[in-house]
Amino acid sequence: MNVKLLFNKNILEICIAIGAVIFLIALMTLTNIITIKGIWFVFLPYNIRITTIATIIFCFALVLFLQGKLGWRPLYYAILSVIFFLGLYEIIWYQMAAHFFNYDLRIFEFAALAGWVLLCIREVYPKKLPRLSLALYGFFFLTMILWVATGFDVNSLGNATFSITGEVFNVASKAALALAYAVHIGVKKQPMKISKK
């Protein structure tokens, strides 16, 4: 292991920034601003899966590590990595929930989310898609198809029943989408080769 790499100033700054976020979440939990109920962080009136918070922190850190420094552009990319997967996943999940559970469609919410997702796509469009990202995007689509094929079981804070398969598909698909985009935006710029004929 390279000791210089371990104590690199940029990596140390990134670790401190991520550690501060984790410390803040722990402090909010200890002071009951956030409570934990099963698989959920609850801070009224919202709730979010613990695994979603972990994915957010991991993707944010991954983009900063792939960029190799803590500056405005890496922070911008890290924030976009979180916005992209949360926004796109919410759009796709809610469309399926509307179909399976007769949820009301919220067109203005989705229009706003779609705008953020399009911004995120614009940032990676000129970059060559890494093979790892391609594999993770494929895994995301596969898990979503399997989830629908198995009945699209979902868990929510108020449900008395808990679906293990629903939770596995939720976590696997969300993590795959998040990691795919984080790797895609996090790698150094590699423009696509466009042939001119």
Secondary structure, DSSP 8 states (H G I E B T S, - for coil): --HHHHT-HHHHHHHHHHHHHHHHHHHHHHTTSSEEETTEEEETTEEEEHHHHHHHHHHHHHHHHHHTS-SHHHHHHHHHHHHHHHHHHHHHHHHHHHHHH-----HHHHHHHHHHHHHHHHHHTTB---HHHHHHHHHHHHHHHHHHHTT-----TT-SS--HHHHHHHHHHHHHHHHHHHHHHHS---B------
